[in-house]
Amino acid sequence: MSERALSGTAPFAPAAFAGPAVGSGTPSSLRRAVLVHLRQHGPSAPDTIAAAIGASRSGVAQQLRALDTAGLVTRASVRHGVGRPHHLYDVTPDAQDLFPTNYDGLATGLLSAILEVGGEALVEEVFAARRRQAEARLRDRLATTVPEDAPMIDRMAVVAGLQDELGYLAEARDDGEGARLVEHNCAVLDVARSIPAACQAELDLFRSVLGVELVRESHIASGDRCCSYRVRLSED
């Protein structure tokens, strides 16, 4: 999505997603907070978004109109009984380019070159090495943050925190059906779509550092809204 799609407004760029949700209250920071909320929570009404991010409804509505014009959100009318319908907004696929990424075109090109030179086996070796580096960081974070016998949801929260720092909009959940690690954004989406080893390396990483068998329930690279990993239960 190019900046000209939003002439007269602050430019959209992945860098705009760094830092706090609302920040200084400028149009760009408010717009960012609106997009992040929709990405994390799905279709939402302006009132709901405003309450969640601590902004005025009028300010949120203004940003939603700009985002709608730019093709970054969609609007659906939902009718509940009599009266005017409610409008629910959600992000479009075009909005994905605005979320964080820690792989630029050079990295993607290098991986393509590795694939050409050494085939899939070499690419898998590269991601295995990257996984080992990430595992060392995660183990160090876990060791300094939670005790070894901490509940799984607490350990997942630490892993989610580090993934969130890398742009994955990650969180840990326990909804009564098992602990889950959820990533609302894929920071390496272009790579993940073309090289399955990237996603397998992530799954192997989480299994190793958490010491449990995980089930991938959803997958952004396959078209789902998020990547979700659940601890495998005995009845599975």
Phi, psi and omega in degrees: 000123183274160181293334182295341178294345181234048180302135180091358178237168178296142184295150175266137177200148179307325182298337181293349181270358178285146174093191185297164184296312185252327174063235188277353181086009178289162180305320182293321180288325177292318178299318178299315182297322178297313181296318179296319179300313181295322180294323183278324191246352178081194185309127184217151175274155179306319179299317181296316180297313182301317180294322184289324185257001177071041180235168178283151179296321182296322178294318178296316180299321179297315180292325178296322178297317179296318180293323178296315179299324181280355180079020183262344173225158174246158180233132178235140179267130179236124183256130176239097180071212181278169178096182183289144179290156174268149179253130176248136182248151176209157180286153175259166177303330180297334182289343182303324182294346182270349182272163189302148172216138176245024170230121177262186183299328180295316181297317179297319179295322179295320179294324177295321178294320178299319179297320181292321184282313188244000180075186184296330182298318180290321177300317179297323177296321179298313181289330175295319178294319178297322179296320180296322178295315179295323179297321179297318178295316182294318180296321178295318179296317179297318183296329183262000186243315183228151176291160183299329182265019179295150177304151183301323181296327178290321178292321177297323180298323178294315178298316179298323180298318179291320177296324179296322178297334180270003175099014184270359183048055188264153176207159174251139182228151169222099184260019180091349179249018180117153180288140181230145170249121186239131175245118183273353178219145174255113183282354178230042191299315181300320178291315183298325181292330186255339183231096182304335182300333181296314181288324178295322179297322178295315179298316178298322179298310182296319179299319184290311185287331180271340177071028179223163175276125181249149174247128174277116183267331179213162193208114182300318182297342178263004177106001179280166181289328183213169169259123184233131180238126181242144175295128181292127177272161183299324182286346176295000000 
